[in-house]
């Protein structure tokens, strides 16, 4: 583990959009002594804020784990065979991780995630004896968020590098770090990682039981107590975000039906997803914000985001990956045959519709290619939705519940509940609904947010790569779904 990258976070002093600039009001680290950070409530808040800021790193959710590498792993982009144009992307498509480029990329993602995990542990260890420093409920908020961040980062490393849980729930996976010790931790069996994740998230939920989000607006710019730290709760791992993460983990763990707790995990995943849905804290997008505001369309459906990062340079996700102006450099686009038929066409056969808000807001056809605009900058850069990178959204809760149903009419019911808020007039009939429709809906709902690969891995699904009259699939395999342990980790274990 290359912990030398960080011991204490280097914090940034740049301002965010004017509406939430105080939320991450941080003093440059070189102006603050380590002791100062651990001797004041503000110091701990700054350290925690620093973790959120660093989640925007390109090696994590600023590119790799949202709009780029993980979507490529899901075969959501059309990658050709010309090495002079597609370069390293061809290796990724073929699951060739032996190149220096991809070994370096995997190292960077792993090292960054575990560096931030260690920063969370630094916060947790140092605050334990300093509870008297904190005012109001802030001790519980800081501790709950730090535990949830630790779990979220471990879970995504687990979903990338761990075994396919559906067929191997006891295979060796990842280390789970709960202290700042530099001692190399063992690679845990997958089901033990699940237990650690659930322990952290359940404790976080208890600590966040009095989260201000329960009584206030998720994106309230001014907290009731006047504190900037407790404002904009949807930009932090709030109580409902932890409930959503619990739904994700239980859904994942229920995939292996030979596990003794599989049925219980299904029910718990549904229960936690319903906590979020029934809270009504994250209303479905207003049609007028998508279709009635052509200059500043709400492409991310921001009111539905349970937890988002905020990134002042979010537009780089578009400019570096999906912008047609990148030509003649590689531009990541979806295969038109997939977009036009199963995803946003095909009616009863596939459930797609060109009336879908997600198609209208996020896709634009130029020539014969479709370009993805979810993360392109809005003209009004002061809008908070211009900086948000969705991490967990309401629609995913509906799809988790749909995926856990055993009867097709029940699956169709939950998918149709979501589609009704996406401008799709025709609902999929029970007699034409197929389980694969849930996967199609994942692509429509969560494209560019890094969740489609995880859906396919959880279900050990074959992946459709082309549709031209006849569908083309790549069969599920461990090679497709299990990334090799990064060099920086495996070298420490030799």
N, C-alpha and C positions, 0 to 999 in steps of 0.2 A: 504494500500500500504506500503510495507516494504522498505521505502526509506532509512532506516538506513544502508542498505547494502553498498551504496555508496553516498557520497555527491559530492566529486570530484574524478575523476578516479584515480585508482592506475595504474600507467603506468609501462610497462615492458621494461627492458634494453637489452634483448637478441637480437642477430642479426638474420636476415633472411638470405636467400641464398645470396651469394655474389653479385649477379646482382642487388638486390634491397635492400641491407642492409641499405642504407641511407634513403630510403623512409620512414621507421618508426624509425628514429634515435631519440630515446626518452631517457631522463634522468630519473632515478628512482624518483618517486614522493617524497620520503622522503628527497631528496636533493633539492627540489624546494618548495619555499613557495607558498601558494595560491595566494598571491598578485603578485608574479613574473609571474605566469601563465597568469594572466589577464592584465599584463602590457606590454607584448611583442607579436608581431605577432607569433614568434616561440612557445610561450606558448599556444596560441590558436590552432596552428597546432598540438602540442603534445597532447592536450586534444582530438582533433578530431581523431587523429591517435589511441588514446587509445580506443575510441569507436569501431573502426574497429578491433582492436586486441581482444577486449572482445566479439565480435560476434563469435569468435572461441570457446567460452566456451561450454563445453559438454551439458549444459542445453539449448543452442541455436543451432548454426549451426555446432558446432564441433561434434555433434552426433544426438541429439534429433530431430532437425528439418530438418535433411538431410537424413542420411543413416539408422536411427534406428526407433524411435517411430512413426514418421509420415508415414514412409513406412509400418510399421506394421498396422497402422490405415487404410491404403489402401488395406490391405490383400495381399500385394506383397511378403510376406514371408510365407513359409510353417511352421505353428506352430501346433504341435501335442497336444494330450490330457493328456500326462503323466506329472503330476505336479512335480514329482521328477526330471524331466529333464528340462521342460519348465518353471516351476516356475511362476514368475509374468507375463510372456508373455501371459499366458492363460487368465488372468484377462483382459489384454488389448484386446485380440482377442474377448472376450465376452463383452467388453465395461463395465467392472466392475471397476469403479474408486474409490470404497470405501475402498480399501486396503490402509494400511499406506504407502506402497511403492509408489503406483501411486499418492496418494494425495501429497506425498512429491515431486515426480517428476514434477507434474503439478505446484505446488507452485514454484519450482526452476525455471522453464521456465518462468512463469509469472513475478516473482520477478526480474529475470535477465533482461528480456525485458524492464520492466518499469523503472528499475534502469538506463539502458542505455538511455531510452527516457528522463529521468530527466537530465542525463549528456548532452544530446543534447540541452535541454532547458537551462542548465547552460551556455553552450557556446553561444547560441543565445542571452540570456539576457545580458550577460556581454560584448559581442562584439558590441552591438548596439550603445553604446556611445563612442566606441573606434575605430571608422573607420579610424581615422588618423594614427593608428599604422600600418596599412596594406600597403604593397607596391603592385604596379601593379594592377592585377585583383584578388588578393588573398582574399580580403574581400568577394567578391561575391562567390568565390569558397568555402571558409569555410562555409559561411552562406547557400549556396545552398546545399552542401553536408549534413550539419547538419539537415536541413529541410527534405531532402530526407531520411536520416537515421531514423528520427523520424516517418515519414510516413511509411516506410518499416516495422519497428518494430510494429507499431500499426496495420498495415494491416495483419501481420501474426498472431497476437493475435486475431484479428477480424475473420480471416478465421478459426482459431481453435475453439474459444470459442463463437463466434457469431452465430446467427441463420442461418438456411439455407435460403439464400437470395431469392432464386427462389420461395419459398412458403411463406416467412415471411420477407418482406422488412422493416417492421416497428417494429419488435420485439426488445426488449432490448438487448444490446450487451455488449460493453466495454466502459470504460471511455477513453476520448481522452485528454491527458495532453499537454498543450501548455505553461505552466509556471512551475517554480520550487516550487510553493506553495505546502505546505504539506496538504492543505485542500482536503478531499476526493471529487472527482468529480463524477457527476452522471453517471449512465449507460445510454448511448445514444441509441436512436433507430438506427437500422442498417443503414437506409438511411441517417441519419445525420452523421454517421461515414464516409460514402462514401463522403459526401460533405467536411468534414474536410480533408480527405485524398487527395481529388482532389485539394483543396485549397493549401495545403502544396506542392504537387508535381508540380502544375502549377507555383507557385512562385519559386520553386527550378529550374524549367526549364528556367525561365526568368533570374535568377541569373547566370545560367550556360551557357548562350547564347554564351559566348566567351571562353568556355572551350577549353584548349589546344588540346583536343582529336579531335576537328573539323579539325585541320590542321596537327596533328601529328599522329604517330603510337600509337595505344591503349596501347601497352606495351613498349613504348619508354623508355629506361633506363636513358636517360639524356635529361632533358627538354631544350627547346630552350633558356630559360633564365638562364640555369645552375642550377636551383633550383631542389633539390630532391623532394620537396613537389609537384611539378607539373609534375613529371614523373610517369610512370606506371598508367596511368589514368584508365585502365581497372581493376585495383585493388581498385578503389574507385567508389562511386556513381557518375559517370560522366554524361554528358548531355544525351548520348544515353541510359544509364541505367535508367535515369529518364523517358525518353520516353517509355522505355519498361515497367517500373512500371505503368505508365499511361495506357498503353495498358492492363496490368493485371487488374487494378482497373476498368476501363471502361468495360472490358469483364465480370468481376464479377458482376458489377452493372446492366448489360444488361440481366442478367438471369431472372429477374422478369419482365415478359412481361406486367404485369398490371401497372407497374410504368410508369408515363407519359414520362419519358426521355429514355425509354428502347431502342427505335429504334435509337435515336441520340447517345446513348452510344455505340451501336454496331458499328456505323460508325466511331466514335471517336477512339474506340479500334483498328479498322483496320487502321485508319490514323496514329496513333502513332506507331503501329507495322511496318508499311511501312516506316516510317522515319528511323527506325533502319535498315531494310532490304535494302532500297535504298541507304543508306549511303555507303555501301560496305566497311565499316570499320572492319567487322568481317568475313573474308573470310572462306568458308567451308574448313574443314580439308584436308590437302594434303594426298592423299592415301598412299604415301610412308612413312609418319610418323606413320601410323597405321599398315600397313602390311609389310613395308619394313624396319622396325626398331624393330626386335623382342626382342632386349635387353632393349630398352627404348621406348616402344610403347606409342603413344599419346592417352591415354585412355579417356581423358576428352575433346579432340578436342579443345585445348586451344585457338586457334585463333578465335573460334566462341563464346567465353565467353564475354558477354557484361559487366558483373561485376562478379568478383570472390573475395573471401577472400584469403589471403595468410597465410598459417599455417605451420610452420616448422615441426610440429609433425602430419601432415595430415595422415600419414600412420597408426596412431592409429585408425582412422575410420574403416580401414580394419581389423587391428589386433584385435580390441575389438568386432567386430561384424560379419565379414564375413570370417575370416581366418580359413581354415580347420584345422590348427594346434591348434585351440581352443578346439577341441574334447579331452575329453568327455564333456566339457562344451557346452552349446547351441551355435550353429552356425546358423546364419541367411542365409537361402538359398531360392531360388524360387522353387515352386512346379514344378517338371520336366514336368508334364502334361501340365502346362500352357506355360512354356518356349518352349517346342518342338512343340506345335500346334499353338495357336493363336498368340504368340508373335514372334517366330522366325521359324515358319513353317506354313504349311497350304496353301501357295500360294494364289490363287484367293479367296479361302474361307475366309482367315483371313488377307492376306497381308504380312505374315511373310516369312522370307527367311534366311537360314543359311549363305548366302553370305553377310549378313548385317554386316558392320564394327562394329556396336555396339555390336553384338553378338561375333564376332571374338576377339575384343579388351577386352571386359569386362567380359566374361563368360568362365569358364573352368569346364569341366566335370571330376569328380574324382569318380570312381565307378558309382553309380546311381544318384549322387547329382551334382548339378550345383552351383559353387561358384562364387561370384561377386568380381571382381578385380579392379574396377574403381579407388579405392583409395589406392591400394597397392603401396609401395615405388618402385621407379625405381632405377636401379643400379647406374645411374648417378644422385646423389642427388642435383647436382648443377643446374639442369634444373628447370626453373621457374615453369613448368607445374607439377613438383613433389610436389609443395606446394599449388597449387591452389584448392580451393573448389568452384565449379561453383555455382553462385547464380542466374544468369539470363543468358540464352544462346539464340543464334540466332534461333535455331530450334523451340523454344517455340513461337516465333513470327509467324512463319508459321502455327503452330498448333492452335494458337488463331484465326488467320484469317480463317482457315479451319473450326473451330468449330462454327464460326459465320455465315457461309454460309447457305442459306436455300435450295439450290438445291444440290443434290448429285454430279453431275458432277463438280460443283464448289468446293465442299469439296475435291473430288478426285484430282482435279487440284493442290490444295495447298499441300496436303499430298504427291502427286507424285513429286512435286518440291523438297521437302525435301528428299524423298527416293532416288532420282536420285543421291544425294551426299552421300549416305550411302552404295554404292556398290550393291544395289538391282537392278538387270537387268530388271526384269519384273515389269511393272507399273500396278497398280490396274485399271481395266477397269471400266468405268462409270456405266455399267449395273450390275456389281458385287459389287460395293462399297456400304458399309453400314455405317451409322453414327457411329456405335460402333468402326469402324476402327480408328477414331480419338483418342479414348481412348486407343486402342492398341498401337498407335503410341506414345502417351504420355509415356507409360511404356517403350517402346524401347528407346526413346530419353532422358527421364528425370529420369529414375530409379536411386535411391540413392541420388536424389537432392531435395526430399521432395515435389514435385509438383503434384504427381498422386492423393493423397488424396484430394487436393484442386480442381483438375479437376472434380473428382467424386462428391464432395460436391456441387460445383457450378452448376452442371447439375442434381443433386439429382438422381444419377444413381444407379441401382443395380450393385453389384460387383461380377465378376466371381472369384470363389475361387478354382475351380478344373475343369479339362477337361480330361475326360477319356471316349471318345466316346460320352458322353452326358455332357454338361456343367452344373456346379452347381453354383448357384447364391445366394447371400444374398440381399434381397430386401432393397431398400433405406428406411431409417427411420431417424427421428430426433435423436434417441438414437445412431445410427451409426455415425452421422455426427456432433453432437453438444457436445463438451466436457463440463463437469460441471465447474462452476466458481471455481477457486482454493480457498482452505481454507483461505489462507493469505489475499485474497481479500474479500471473503464473511464475514469473521469475523470482518473486519473493517466496515461493513455495518449493523451490528446487533445493 
